[in-house]
Amino acid sequence: MYQLITDSGCDLPFQTLQAHHVAFVSMHFNLDGQEITDDLGQSYDINDCFEKIAAGVMPTTTQVNVGEFLNCFTPYVEAKTPILYLGFSSGLSGTYNSAVQARAMLLEDHPDAEIYVVDSRAASAGLGLMVLDAVAKQAAGMPIAELAQWLTEQRNYYHQWFTVDDLNYLYHGGRLSRTSAALGTLLKIKPVMNVDEPGHLAVVGKVRSRAKSLQALADHILTAMGDQQATTIIIAHSHDQAAAEVVQTKLAAAAPAATIKLLQIGLTISSHTGISCVAVFVHGTIER
């Protein structure tokens, strides 16, 4: 048996990872002068954090460093347990590169160790959905090398669509200019974003009104699904359950055989998108 490892950027509940015996490394964020380890809500109240963000506090994030990966990987390597780390997109964070460096360092002393590091090119529950699929493949008996190859080959079939209600967060995160944010706010323009093939969060469309942006998310996911029926869709939100439920209703009506899960977007992504972000994820039939 081998050990699956991910990071807190997957936005799966702590209890879900624990139940499936998936280990994770924690990213870090600074909120209102407080350094917090993202342990998926075990040591902090995510709703309290969202309230602070709503009040105007702008959080910052820190990637997982090489030393933290060494601390995570080493016990498994010393126990001769093969490990597969499925990490947050390299297009959004240097965390993946830290894992690659840790692997190289460990292989110097343990040349026979089996350490697979896979760049998901995914974020939030897009990574989370890949983790759940990896768990299922492992349970079905897929060997570790085959699983690493499958995840790499399939990663661009995981569709990830986002929208936000407040453009100022994208401005502060460097994804929109001040002028674009101000003009978009005035005209009530809402961006429709996806995670592109290299794993970057990209604005690919703009619509007038929140309602249209939520409809766009549903439409894009339905297109990605193709003729799939009994598939899993994850809808994630940052402090906007009502908007997430709007998208859930649309998808449930159009794809009644699908399993639809609602999750909260964690603070790593919320630090850049702000509150009221809604995102939808599915393993589709076409590449993104």
C-alpha positions as a Markdown table, in Angstrom:
| # | Residue | x | y | z |
|---|---|---|---|---|
| 1 | Met | 0.0 | 0.0 | 0.0 |
| 2 | Tyr | 1.1 | 3.5 | -0.7 |
| 3 | Gln | 0.4 | 6.9 | 1.0 |
| 4 | Leu | -1.6 | 9.6 | -0.7 |
| 5 | Ile | -0.6 | 13.2 | 0.3 |
| 6 | Thr | -2.1 | 16.5 | -0.8 |
| 7 | Asp | -2.1 | 20.0 | 0.7 |
| 8 | Ser | -4.6 | 22.4 | 2.3 |
| 9 | Gly | -5.3 | 24.0 | -1.1 |
| 10 | Cys | -7.6 | 21.1 | -1.9 |
| 11 | Asp | -10.4 | 22.6 | 0.2 |
| 12 | Leu | -11.7 | 19.2 | 1.2 |
| 13 | Pro | -12.9 | 19.0 | 4.8 |
| 14 | Phe | -10.4 | 17.7 | 7.3 |
| 15 | Gln | -12.8 | 14.9 | 8.2 |
| 16 | Thr | -12.9 | 13.7 | 4.6 |
| 17 | Leu | -9.1 | 13.5 | 4.3 |
| 18 | Gln | -8.9 | 11.7 | 7.6 |
| 19 | Ala | -11.6 | 9.2 | 6.7 |
| 20 | His | -9.7 | 8.3 | 3.5 |
| 21 | His | -6.3 | 8.3 | 5.2 |
| 22 | Val | -5.0 | 11.1 | 3.0 |
| 23 | Ala | -2.2 | 13.1 | 4.6 |
| 24 | Phe | -1.8 | 16.8 | 3.9 |
| 25 | Val | 0.7 | 19.6 | 4.3 |
| 26 | Ser | -0.5 | 23.1 | 5.4 |
| 27 | Met | -0.2 | 26.4 | 3.6 |
| 28 | His | -0.1 | 29.5 | 5.7 |
| 29 | Phe | -1.8 | 32.8 | 5.7 |
| 30 | Asn | -1.6 | 36.1 | 7.5 |
| 31 | Leu | -4.9 | 37.7 | 8.5 |
| 32 | Asp | -5.1 | 40.9 | 10.5 |
| 33 | Gly | -1.5 | 40.5 | 11.7 |
| 34 | Gln | -2.0 | 36.9 | 12.8 |
| 35 | Glu | 0.0 | 34.1 | 11.2 |
| 36 | Ile | -2.3 | 31.1 | 10.8 |
| 37 | Thr | -1.4 | 27.6 | 9.6 |
| 38 | Asp | -4.1 | 26.3 | 7.3 |
| 39 | Asp | -5.0 | 23.0 | 9.0 |
| 40 | Leu | -8.4 | 23.0 | 7.2 |
| 41 | Gly | -10.2 | 24.7 | 10.1 |
| 42 | Gln | -9.0 | 22.6 | 13.0 |
| 43 | Ser | -7.4 | 25.6 | 14.8 |
| 44 | Tyr | -9.4 | 28.5 | 13.4 |
| 45 | Asp | -13.0 | 29.4 | 12.6 |
| 46 | Ile | -13.2 | 30.0 | 8.9 |
| 47 | Asn | -16.4 | 32.0 | 9.2 |
| 48 | Asp | -14.7 | 34.3 | 11.6 |
| 49 | Cys | -12.0 | 34.8 | 9.0 |
| 50 | Phe | -14.5 | 35.5 | 6.3 |
| 51 | Glu | -16.1 | 38.1 | 8.5 |
| 52 | Lys | -12.8 | 39.9 | 8.8 |
| 53 | Ile | -12.3 | 39.8 | 5.1 |
| 54 | Ala | -15.8 | 41.2 | 4.6 |
| 55 | Ala | -14.8 | 44.0 | 6.9 |
| 56 | Gly | -11.9 | 44.9 | 4.7 |
| 57 | Val | -9.0 | 43.0 | 6.1 |
| 58 | Met | -6.8 | 41.7 | 3.2 |
| 59 | Pro | -5.1 | 38.4 | 3.9 |
| 60 | Thr | -1.9 | 37.2 | 2.4 |
| 61 | Thr | -0.7 | 33.6 | 1.8 |
| 62 | Thr | 2.6 | 31.7 | 2.1 |
| 63 | Gln | 3.5 | 28.6 | 0.2 |
| 64 | Val | 4.6 | 25.4 | 1.8 |
| 65 | Asn | 8.5 | 25.4 | 2.0 |
| 66 | Val | 10.9 | 22.6 | 1.3 |
| 67 | Gly | 11.5 | 21.9 | 5.0 |
| 68 | Glu | 7.8 | 21.3 | 5.6 |
| 69 | Phe | 7.7 | 18.8 | 2.8 |
| 70 | Leu | 10.8 | 17.0 | 4.2 |
| 71 | Asn | 9.1 | 16.8 | 7.6 |
| 72 | Cys | 6.0 | 15.3 | 5.9 |
| 73 | Phe | 7.7 | 12.9 | 3.5 |
| 74 | Thr | 10.6 | 11.6 | 5.6 |
| 75 | Pro | 8.7 | 9.3 | 8.0 |
| 76 | Tyr | 7.1 | 7.5 | 5.0 |
| 77 | Val | 10.4 | 7.2 | 3.2 |
| 78 | Glu | 12.2 | 5.8 | 6.3 |
| 79 | Ala | 9.3 | 3.3 | 6.7 |
| 80 | Lys | 9.8 | 2.4 | 3.0 |
| 81 | Thr | 6.2 | 3.4 | 2.2 |
| 82 | Pro | 5.8 | 4.7 | -1.3 |
| 83 | Ile | 4.2 | 8.2 | -1.4 |
| 84 | Leu | 2.3 | 10.1 | -4.0 |
| 85 | Tyr | 1.9 | 13.9 | -3.5 |
| 86 | Leu | -0.8 | 15.5 | -5.5 |
| 87 | Gly | -0.3 | 19.3 | -5.2 |
| 88 | Phe | -1.8 | 22.7 | -5.7 |
| 89 | Ser | -1.3 | 24.1 | -9.2 |
| 90 | Ser | 2.3 | 25.2 | -10.0 |
| 91 | Gly | 0.7 | 28.0 | -12.0 |
| 92 | Leu | -0.7 | 29.6 | -8.8 |
| 93 | Ser | 1.9 | 28.7 | -6.1 |
| 94 | Gly | 5.5 | 27.7 | -5.6 |
| 95 | Thr | 4.4 | 24.8 | -3.3 |
| 96 | Tyr | 4.7 | 22.2 | -6.0 |
| 97 | Asn | 8.3 | 23.2 | -6.7 |
| 98 | Ser | 9.1 | 22.9 | -3.0 |
| 99 | Ala | 7.8 | 19.4 | -3.1 |
| 100 | Val | 10.0 | 18.6 | -6.1 |
| 101 | Gln | 13.0 | 19.9 | -4.3 |
| 102 | Ala | 12.2 | 17.9 | -1.2 |
| 103 | Arg | 11.9 | 14.8 | -3.3 |
| 104 | Ala | 15.3 | 15.3 | -4.9 |
| 105 | Met | 16.9 | 15.8 | -1.5 |
| 106 | Leu | 15.4 | 12.7 | -0.1 |
| 107 | Leu | 16.4 | 10.6 | -3.1 |
| 108 | Glu | 20.1 | 11.6 | -2.4 |
| 109 | Asp | 20.0 | 9.6 | 0.9 |
| 110 | His | 17.3 | 7.1 | -0.1 |
| 111 | Pro | 17.8 | 6.4 | -3.8 |
| 112 | Asp | 15.4 | 3.5 | -3.8 |
| 113 | Ala | 12.5 | 5.5 | -2.3 |
| 114 | Glu | 9.3 | 5.7 | -4.3 |
| 115 | Ile | 8.2 | 9.4 | -4.3 |
| 116 | Tyr | 5.8 | 10.6 | -6.9 |
| 117 | Val | 5.1 | 14.3 | -7.1 |
| 118 | Val | 2.2 | 15.4 | -9.4 |
| 119 | Asp | 1.3 | 18.9 | -10.4 |
| 120 | Ser | -2.5 | 18.9 | -10.4 |
| 121 | Arg | -2.7 | 22.2 | -12.3 |
| 122 | Ala | -5.8 | 22.6 | -10.2 |
| 123 | Ala | -7.0 | 24.7 | -7.3 |
| 124 | Ser | -9.5 | 24.5 | -4.5 |
| 125 | Ala | -12.0 | 21.7 | -4.9 |
| 126 | Gly | -10.6 | 21.1 | -8.4 |
| 127 | Leu | -7.6 | 19.6 | -6.6 |
| 128 | Gly | -10.0 | 18.1 | -4.1 |
| 129 | Leu | -12.0 | 16.3 | -6.8 |
| 130 | Met | -8.7 | 14.9 | -8.1 |
| 131 | Val | -7.8 | 13.7 | -4.6 |
| 132 | Leu | -11.1 | 11.9 | -4.3 |
| 133 | Asp | -10.6 | 10.2 | -7.6 |
| 134 | Ala | -7.1 | 9.2 | -6.6 |
| 135 | Val | -8.6 | 7.7 | -3.4 |
| 136 | Ala | -11.0 | 5.7 | -5.5 |
| 137 | Lys | -8.3 | 4.5 | -7.9 |
| 138 | Gln | -6.1 | 3.4 | -5.0 |
| 139 | Ala | -9.0 | 1.5 | -3.4 |
| 140 | Ala | -9.6 | -0.2 | -6.7 |
| 141 | Gly | -6.0 | -1.5 | -6.7 |
| 142 | Met | -4.3 | 0.9 | -9.2 |
| 143 | Pro | -0.5 | 0.8 | -8.6 |
| 144 | Ile | 1.1 | 4.0 | -7.6 |
| 145 | Ala | 3.1 | 4.6 | -10.8 |
| 146 | Glu | 0.0 | 4.0 | -12.9 |
| 147 | Leu | -2.0 | 6.4 | -10.7 |
| 148 | Ala | 0.6 | 9.2 | -11.0 |
| 149 | Gln | 0.5 | 8.8 | -14.8 |
| 150 | Trp | -3.3 | 8.7 | -14.8 |
| 151 | Leu | -3.5 | 11.9 | -12.8 |
| 152 | Thr | -1.0 | 13.6 | -15.1 |
| 153 | Glu | -2.8 | 12.5 | -18.2 |
| 154 | Gln | -6.3 | 13.4 | -16.8 |
| 155 | Arg | -5.6 | 16.8 | -15.1 |
| 156 | Asn | -6.7 | 18.9 | -18.0 |
| 157 | Tyr | -10.1 | 17.1 | -18.1 |
| 158 | Tyr | -10.8 | 18.6 | -14.7 |
| 159 | His | -12.9 | 21.8 | -15.4 |
| 160 | Gln | -12.8 | 24.6 | -12.9 |
| 161 | Trp | -14.9 | 27.7 | -13.2 |
| 162 | Phe | -15.1 | 30.7 | -10.9 |
| 163 | Thr | -16.9 | 34.0 | -10.5 |
| 164 | Val | -16.6 | 36.7 | -7.9 |
| 165 | Asp | -19.1 | 39.4 | -6.8 |
| 166 | Asp | -16.5 | 42.0 | -5.8 |
| 167 | Leu | -13.8 | 43.0 | -8.3 |
| 168 | Asn | -11.6 | 44.8 | -5.7 |
| 169 | Tyr | -10.2 | 41.5 | -4.5 |
| 170 | Leu | -9.0 | 40.7 | -7.9 |
| 171 | Tyr | -7.4 | 44.1 | -8.1 |
| 172 | His | -5.6 | 43.6 | -4.8 |
| 173 | Gly | -4.5 | 40.2 | -6.0 |
| 174 | Gly | -3.0 | 41.7 | -9.1 |
| 175 | Arg | -5.4 | 40.1 | -11.5 |
| 176 | Leu | -7.2 | 43.3 | -12.5 |
| 177 | Ser | -6.0 | 46.9 | -12.9 |
| 178 | Arg | -7.5 | 49.5 | -10.6 |
| 179 | Thr | -9.2 | 51.1 | -13.6 |
| 180 | Ser | -10.7 | 47.8 | -14.7 |
| 181 | Ala | -11.9 | 47.0 | -11.2 |
| 182 | Ala | -13.5 | 50.5 | -10.8 |
| 183 | Leu | -15.2 | 50.5 | -14.2 |
| 184 | Gly | -16.4 | 46.9 | -13.8 |
| 185 | Thr | -17.9 | 47.7 | -10.4 |
| 186 | Leu | -19.7 | 50.8 | -11.9 |
| 187 | Leu | -21.1 | 48.7 | -14.8 |
| 188 | Lys | -21.9 | 45.7 | -12.5 |
| 189 | Ile | -19.7 | 43.5 | -14.6 |
| 190 | Lys | -18.9 | 40.1 | -13.2 |
| 191 | Pro | -15.9 | 38.0 | -14.4 |
| 192 | Val | -16.1 | 34.4 | -15.4 |
| 193 | Met | -12.8 | 32.7 | -14.8 |
| 194 | Asn | -11.3 | 29.3 | -15.2 |
| 195 | Val | -8.1 | 27.5 | -14.4 |
| 196 | Asp | -6.4 | 27.2 | -17.8 |
| 197 | Glu | -4.2 | 24.4 | -19.1 |
| 198 | Pro | -1.0 | 25.6 | -17.5 |
| 199 | Gly | -2.8 | 26.0 | -14.2 |
| 200 | His | -3.3 | 29.8 | -14.0 |
| 201 | Leu | -6.5 | 31.5 | -12.9 |
| 202 | Ala | -7.6 | 33.4 | -16.0 |
| 203 | Val | -10.5 | 35.7 | -16.7 |
| 204 | Val | -12.1 | 34.4 | -19.9 |
| 205 | Gly | -15.4 | 36.2 | -20.0 |
| 206 | Lys | -17.5 | 39.0 | -18.5 |
| 207 | Val | -21.2 | 39.3 | -18.0 |
| 208 | Arg | -23.5 | 41.9 | -16.6 |
| 209 | Ser | -25.0 | 40.8 | -13.3 |
| 210 | Arg | -24.4 | 38.2 | -10.7 |
| 211 | Ala | -27.3 | 36.1 | -11.9 |
| 212 | Lys | -25.7 | 35.8 | -15.4 |
| 213 | Ser | -22.3 | 34.9 | -14.0 |
| 214 | Leu | -23.8 | 32.0 | -11.9 |
| 215 | Gln | -25.7 | 30.8 | -15.0 |
| 216 | Ala | -22.4 | 30.9 | -16.9 |
| 217 | Leu | -20.8 | 28.6 | -14.4 |
| 218 | Ala | -23.6 | 26.1 | -14.8 |
| 219 | Asp | -23.5 | 26.3 | -18.6 |
| 220 | His | -19.7 | 25.7 | -18.7 |
| 221 | Ile | -19.9 | 22.7 | -16.4 |
| 222 | Leu | -22.7 | 21.1 | -18.4 |
| 223 | Thr | -20.7 | 21.6 | -21.6 |
| 224 | Ala | -17.7 | 20.0 | -20.0 |
| 225 | Met | -19.7 | 17.0 | -18.7 |
| 226 | Gly | -20.8 | 16.1 | -22.3 |
| 227 | Asp | -23.0 | 13.0 | -22.2 |
| 228 | Gln | -22.0 | 11.9 | -18.7 |
| 229 | Gln | -24.9 | 11.4 | -16.3 |
| 230 | Ala | -23.8 | 9.8 | -13.0 |
| 231 | Thr | -20.8 | 12.0 | -12.3 |
| 232 | Thr | -19.7 | 14.1 | -9.3 |
| 233 | Ile | -19.9 | 17.9 | -9.4 |
| 234 | Ile | -18.5 | 20.0 | -6.6 |
| 235 | Ile | -19.7 | 23.6 | -6.0 |
| 236 | Ala | -17.6 | 25.6 | -3.6 |
| 237 | His | -18.2 | 29.1 | -2.2 |
| 238 | Ser | -16.5 | 31.6 | 0.0 |
| 239 | His | -19.2 | 32.8 | 2.5 |
| 240 | Asp | -22.1 | 32.8 | -0.1 |
| 241 | Gln | -24.1 | 29.7 | 0.4 |
| 242 | Ala | -27.1 | 31.2 | -1.2 |
| 243 | Ala | -25.3 | 31.8 | -4.5 |
| 244 | Ala | -23.9 | 28.3 | -4.4 |
| 245 | Glu | -27.4 | 26.9 | -4.0 |
| 246 | Val | -28.6 | 28.8 | -7.0 |
| 247 | Val | -26.0 | 27.0 | -9.1 |
| 248 | Gln | -26.8 | 23.7 | -7.4 |
| 249 | Thr | -30.5 | 24.1 | -8.4 |
| 250 | Lys | -29.6 | 24.8 | -12.0 |
| 251 | Leu | -27.3 | 21.8 | -12.3 |
| 252 | Ala | -29.6 | 19.5 | -10.4 |
| 253 | Ala | -32.4 | 20.3 | -12.9 |
| 254 | Ala | -30.1 | 19.8 | -15.9 |
| 255 | Ala | -28.2 | 16.8 | -14.7 |
| 256 | Pro | -30.5 | 14.9 | -12.2 |
| 257 | Ala | -28.3 | 11.8 | -12.1 |
| 258 | Ala | -25.2 | 13.8 | -11.0 |
| 259 | Thr | -24.0 | 13.8 | -7.4 |
| 260 | Ile | -23.6 | 17.5 | -6.4 |
| 261 | Lys | -21.5 | 18.4 | -3.3 |
| 262 | Leu | -21.3 | 21.8 | -1.7 |
| 263 | Leu | -18.1 | 22.9 | 0.0 |
| 264 | Gln | -16.5 | 26.1 | 1.3 |
| 265 | Ile | -13.6 | 27.6 | -0.5 |
| 266 | Gly | -10.6 | 27.7 | 1.8 |
| 267 | Leu | -8.6 | 30.7 | 2.8 |
| 268 | Thr | -5.7 | 30.1 | 0.3 |
| 269 | Ile | -8.0 | 30.8 | -2.7 |
| 270 | Ser | -10.3 | 33.2 | -0.8 |
| 271 | Ser | -7.3 | 35.4 | 0.0 |
| 272 | His | -7.1 | 36.2 | -3.7 |
| 273 | Thr | -10.8 | 36.1 | -4.7 |
| 274 | Gly | -12.4 | 37.5 | -1.5 |
| 275 | Ile | -15.7 | 36.5 | -0.1 |
| 276 | Ser | -18.7 | 35.7 | -2.4 |
| 277 | Cys | -16.6 | 33.7 | -4.8 |
| 278 | Val | -18.5 | 30.7 | -6.3 |
| 279 | Ala | -16.7 | 27.9 | -8.1 |
| 280 | Val | -17.8 | 24.7 | -9.8 |
| 281 | Phe | -15.7 | 21.6 | -10.6 |
| 282 | Val | -16.2 | 18.5 | -12.7 |
| 283 | His | -14.1 | 15.8 | -14.4 |
| 284 | Gly | -15.3 | 16.3 | -17.9 |
| 285 | Thr | -15.2 | 14.5 | -21.2 |
| 286 | Ile | -13.2 | 17.2 | -23.1 |
| 287 | Glu | -9.9 | 19.0 | -22.2 |
| 288 | Arg | -10.1 | 22.5 | -20.8 |
